[in-house]
Amino acid sequence: MTRVASRSSDAAALLLLALLLVVACIASAGIGAFTFSLGEMTRYLAESAGWMPATAGDALARNVFVELRLPRVFLAALAGAVLGISGTLMQGLFRNPIVEPGLAGTSAGAALGAALVFVLGGTSVAGFTTMLGAFALPVAASIGAFVATLIVYRVSASFGKVNVFTLLLAGIAVNAVCSAGTGFLSYIARDPQARNITFWNLGTFTTANWRGVAIVAATTFVCIVIALRYAKALNALMLGEEEAALLGSDPRRVIGRLLAVNTVMVAVVTSMVGVIAFVGLVVPHVLRLLRTSDHAFLLPASALLGAALMVLVDLVARVVIPPAELPIGIITAVIGAPVFLVILLRQQRRGSAGFYG
């Protein structure tokens, strides 16, 4: 009975988070430089789908809503879902609640890979971009993210357990190297390329379009489905690799596959919207405080809460200093940095510099 009640409670919590996401998306779609009522948004969708004749006088507003506002809202939701579930995966794999894609070098590695395509994509050094076409950017970002994350993990787990201070030092070092590489590419880049790299380092949804939404949506769906299959394995891994093996899991295989899934998700999102820090840190930590550490709940809940949070952050970025926009990364850093410091201080008081549990 207790397990049934717990599952029912988790389902209710997920439904609440889904409703929060829907409300956030509707608010974000309607508010901005162009303001749309719920009736107008419904009519524009019906007209775009061909369910009712288009009104000639509303052509500009309809195009702004359908071609600019909607893809931006969807991309923000997808990016938040990816970063939320990525933080949950990495905290489970590293067994420490202060890990997130930015601290572990994943985002910086993805940004470096993307910057290489931006600057060297047309040269013989990176001629593979011609063969991969539109997928060159996500592939290069994935390679950079995976290499950076693997280095951090190997260094922090070199003595058989993940130590938080070793993790921080390794993350700082890898981030510094990747940032130096990105900075050098910005230095040698032409003006349009340098601007692209700058926007990436700050995070932005201004370039959102339906093609980008489709790429991120397909990647996110596949990766989240795979990640959900490993919820029980992640719960076992929280006890340690040796204990997980005794419970019938293969820790090395689980870690390798989930690292691959995680880096692909983060890399594809980073290739579209740039580096956005701290979302993957805040979302799973809040859910653990409010609910549970069971990954069967944490993984879908992190996706929903991360999506809702990112949609609301994008709304704030668009309306706080009109007609200009604040970079997304600035807002998430202002929110996430204090939370990170609080988590770190709590760990120090507990004396828990080792496993996360």
Secondary structure, DSSP 8 states (H G I E B T S, - for coil): -HHHHHHHHHHHHHHHHHHHHHHHHHHHHH-SSS---HHHHHHHHHHHHTSS---GGGHHHHHIIIIIIHHHHHHHHHHHHHHHHHHHHHHHHHT-TT--TTTTTHHHHHHHHHHHHHHHTTSGGGTHHHHHGGGHHHHHHHHHHHHHHHHHHHHHTTTSS--HHHHHHHHHHHHHHHHHHHHHHHHHS-HHHHHHHHHHHH---TT--HHHHHHHHHHHHHHHHHHHTTHHHHHHHTT-HHHHHHTT--HHHHHHHHHHHHHHHHHHHHHHH----SHHHHHHHHHHHHT---HHHHHHHHHHHHHHHHHHHHHHHHHSSTTS---HHHHHHHHHHHHHHHHHHHHHHHT--S---
